[in-house]
Amino acid sequence: MENPSRIQAPRSFASGPQGAEAGGGGRLPALKPVAIIDIGSNSVRLVAYEGRTRSPAALFNEKALCGLGRGVASTGKMDKAAVASALAALQRFRGLCDVMQIDDVHVLATAAVRDASNGERFIQKAEEILRRPVSLLAGAREAELSALGVASGFWKPDGVVGDMGGGSLELVEIVHGALRPGLSLRLGGLALQDASGASLKKAGTLVRAALANAPQIGALKGRTFYAVGGTWRALARLHMEQVGYPLHVMHAYEILPREALDFARMVQRLDVGALEAIGSISAARRPLLAYGALLLEQIIRRGHPSSVMISPYGVREGLLFEALDPELQAKDPLLAMASEMNWLRSRSPRHCEELVNWVGDLFASLHLSETPAEARVRAAACLVSDACWRAHPDYRGEQALILLSQATFAGVTHPERGFMALSNFIRHEGLSIESNVARIRELMPMHMVERARILGASMRVAYILSAAMAGVLPRCPLTVKKGVLTLSIPAELENLRSDRIANRLRQLGRTLGMQVQVQVNVSVSN
């Protein structure tokens, strides 16, 4: 008898890049997925990526907090229970890679396995389970990959990268994306807890002695400290809750040094169980928070950075970035991901590409003071401006606000996220900014809010004019002529004129404080 609860799912219209069963239209074509298994001192993690791109998207991400580094500093070897837990996690990870049909799998091991006397035996067992070699990273190599991860996730980063794991701290100076030699110190959370006998006072002595001779700390003054590692991400999550931050996106979350110092001291002084959102931090991670706070405090006190920037990008992303050809490495990660989103979600990807130049010409004719950094974010906002067209019309603005403020973009700051989200909210909803965008506005200074209004109003004109189809905007420039904001339409497209276009043009004109006109001009035609 047929089961009435079973419904035959319809076949997809098109097969994905690896065939009908392996993917769908939401995946980029012609990409081969790659997976990285990272055997760290505190956690063992599997991350599967869509492919080797400038801004790779994670298909799957899972970790197991095994604590391989616990006790290594005092006993010289990894605990049997931790080893068993890690090997069980690797067994599952192998099964997951098989299910996802990923052949390109890389396995890395770091400080705990590197320092333990039973590390070699562990690697043998891991290789038997995974059926793949395990790369045991030296400290300098781990530092290099961490910094490459930051180079992957930020646009021309400049400062010092600090990757705090369970067993070690890697420090690397990075100069506009170029790396200097790195350093690995035994200052990971588990290593400090073990070596100090769980005494924060003794741990502080160890940290100060180790950092005293680190040249990277001396190179930090007035520059950004890029904080990498699960303990520092956990601290940042708690800080977000303490200050009521409006956006729960970890990448590029920025804390000013004075505020970071105050928070780090509070974490060391108080019972972390009393902190808001402590429930979001795993029980295995909580005892290490004080050591992460202690280390961060000493880095700030000695290095005097201009800001602390949280980076989820680290060793794994660094390994992927290193394998890219130089031309691909040089690409802007934000524009790369915005272009991918445009291709995957827009009605006409070429229309969004044309919109970039159409708005760029308008901004140039308005003589708006726009830095190269602002221009790239404006371009990204245009590329993703049609990403929510499948949503219900009443909710497209809200959907755009959520999607673009929370997407896994790289190479973008939180104020820039806010700019992209707000301008596209306005593109759908109009210039009356309602209360539901108030939290996003908190991310930006006022001049960015006003620029988002101009961009959003401009896109409203473009979309009603072109119906989101390519080939129209290049023939209908919107520029300032003799002090008047002028939309020029070729005679062969004169039928596109309408009251709706005129109304939206007047809205943009009021935003700019300018008179407007629609001009039919045969000379504009191709």
Salt bridges, closest charged atoms under 4 A:
GLU21 OE2 - ARG11 NH1 3.54
ASP38 OD2 - ARG316 NH1 3.00
GLU62 OE2 - ARG92 NE 2.56
ASP98 OD2 - ARG131 NH2 3.36
ASP104 OD2 - ARG52 NH2 3.02
ASP104 OD1 - HIS106 NE2 2.81
ASP115 OD1 - ARG186 NH2 3.53
GLU142 OE1 - ARG114 NH1 3.02
GLU144 OE1 - ARG141 NH1 2.88
ASP158 OD1 - HIS176 NE2 3.69
ASP158 OD2 - ARG223 NE 3.02
GLU173 OE1 - ARG180 NH1 3.59
GLU173 OE2 - ARG223 NH1 2.78
GLU241 OE2 - HIS248 NE2 3.25
GLU259 OE2 - HIS239 NE2 3.00
ASP262 OD1 - ARG258 NH1 3.96
ASP262 OD1 - ARG265 NH2 2.59
GLU297 OE2 - ARG301 NE 2.91
GLU322 OE1 - ARG141 NH2 2.73
ASP332 OD2 - ARG376 NE 2.51
GLU354 OE2 - ARG350 NH1 2.96
GLU370 OE2 - ARG378 NE 2.81
GLU374 OE2 - HIS447 NE2 3.77
ASP386 OD1 - ARG347 NH2 2.70
ASP386 OD1 - ARG427 NH2 3.29
ASP394 OD2 - HIS392 ND1 3.92
GLU442 OE2 - ARG439 NE 2.96
GLU450 OE1 - ARG453 NE 3.86
GLU492 OE2 - ARG475 NH2 2.96
